[in-house]
Amino acid sequence: MRVGFVSAFPPGRNSLNEYGLHFVRALAANPEVDEVVVFADRTSAGTPPAIPGVTVVPTWTFNRIHNLPKVAKAVRSTGVDAVLFNLQFASFGDRKVPGGVGLLTPALTRRLGIPTGVILHNLVENVDIRDTGAGASPLAVRLIQAAGTLLTRALLAANYVSLTIPRYVEMVRERYRVTNAILAPHGSFEDSLVPSFDIPDGPRRLLAFGKWGTYKKVDVLLEAYEQLLQRGYEDVEVWVAGTDTNNAPGYLEKVAAQYSHLPGVHFTGYVDEDDVPDLFGSATAVVFPYTSTTGSSGVLHQAGSYGRAAVLPLIGDFVEIIEEEGFLGEYFLPGDAGSLADALTKVLDDPIRRVDMGRRNYSAAAGIAMTDVVDWHVVHLAKLVDA
């Protein structure tokens, strides 16, 4: 088969670009796939990575209204046998109209006669709209939730929609009365050897990795870190990796200025894919200073791939989701710096527990390799092509 893959893709920095890269590498290596055509976001960041059997076609632009016809035309003109979309609800834009219109594309490609699958990483029903910065008033929240329901129905017009969490599959099947919502796990990013569960010599690093400014905020981590310094943890540093989310430009610059009095705080900016292993390998623990969540965490899967302990917010659904996937964390109350500081000390003071957590998280992340997930999708796409 020749398989199309619509996704954010490096060197672009939009959401799910790293997942797209790892998935495409495994997809191109599948013996049933002759070529992968990536319909990627347009970027001025540089040249896409060269991968044997992969052709990258910059096709769509974040927050542009014309992405629906652009992607559909590109998919049709290349003559791929099937197309797979790698999506979350803000993949095509964080502005309501272009973001929503882009999500209609899978329905259109199927109507054009192209077998179409969707990998959907979150559900609007499980997102706190206010926390994401998308809606401020109660009316705006209700309107966005209603639009999200309609867009979920539109996505379900694809031949199949895969979700990474069993509860999400049950929720979609019951609410929308469909049978084409299917479970396909997230998959492990790394197929490398078992990582070292030891930490490097030198200052112990607390790593926070993501896109910051809405429901992911490093303020509480830096406040907890200040408490750690006051408690005598002078050999600890904080590394904040990543960039502002599109909904909160200037957030990290403001935070850096506000906490400039704290020693040992490092802001890395965007992290290239080649530098990710060293970054996670240098961490004593990976911290998730979130106030809400939007589903399965790609960063948690990365932390697990490198055998790192995790310090996580005590948010009901999030706890159930990660433990359902097999991960283990030290928990704190969201937004509570004292609770976070206490959770961090438990990891810092107990190296045996830290290593046990790292091993547990590695087992969870490595439990299903990306190649196995890709095999599942290839089987389903081949059935659609042959039908």
C-alpha angles and dihedrals in degrees: 000000000000105000126198118212121195111199148119104273138187135299080035112085102211121126118292094017092127092048089049092053095051093044093050093049090055093042093053090051093054110110092223092058120081097180140000117212110198114205095202137181115269113251141173091209096098143270122335115248115271111245122175111250093015128112116190116207113186100220116152139039126219113255095008119133094215096066093101096063093033095056095040092050093047093049092049096045095052092056096225115175094228139357132219124198121210103204152163123176095269097042096115097035147333091229110092102235102043091038092051097042091052090058090062090068098090090055090051096049090051091050087052087061097255115134104244134197131179130208103203116193100186144018126224089226090065098046124094098225095198092052092054092056092239097112132025107175126057089244092053090050092051092048092050091048090051091048089048091055091052091048091050088054089050092051089050087062086079116095089258140354118208121205126191099220126063093220090055090054091051091047094052094045093050099041099041098029095229135138099202095079104103136179117246115162123236094249131217118284094212132057092179130116121293106286126237111266091201122096124235123257117266132045115000110246128218107201126203115183129183148064109311142209112057118052090344107071129165094198092091091048092052091047089051090047090054088055090050090054090051089052091055102261094140095152093065128099134185121224117192110195127188139034141276117288113245090251093058111041114182094020098124093044089054092047092048090054093046094052098034089119091068116093121221098031115133129186110198100183118210113358118218115229092246090058096050097087094054091045095054092038090058094054126101089197138354113231126206108200094184129147093197138357140228101210137286111010119236090193090056089053089051092049089051092048089060095043098248130156116242132218108203141184117255096240112150101228093038093053092048092047097050094043089048086056091049101254126136129208144172104245134219135178110266113255093008110120093189092052090048092049090052091050091049092052090054090058095040094048098045113055092173092057090043091056092045090053091049092051092047092049092047090053090050094048095043095042093097116027120219089242090062092050090049091049088056092053093045091054091051094045091048091054090052092048092049095045 
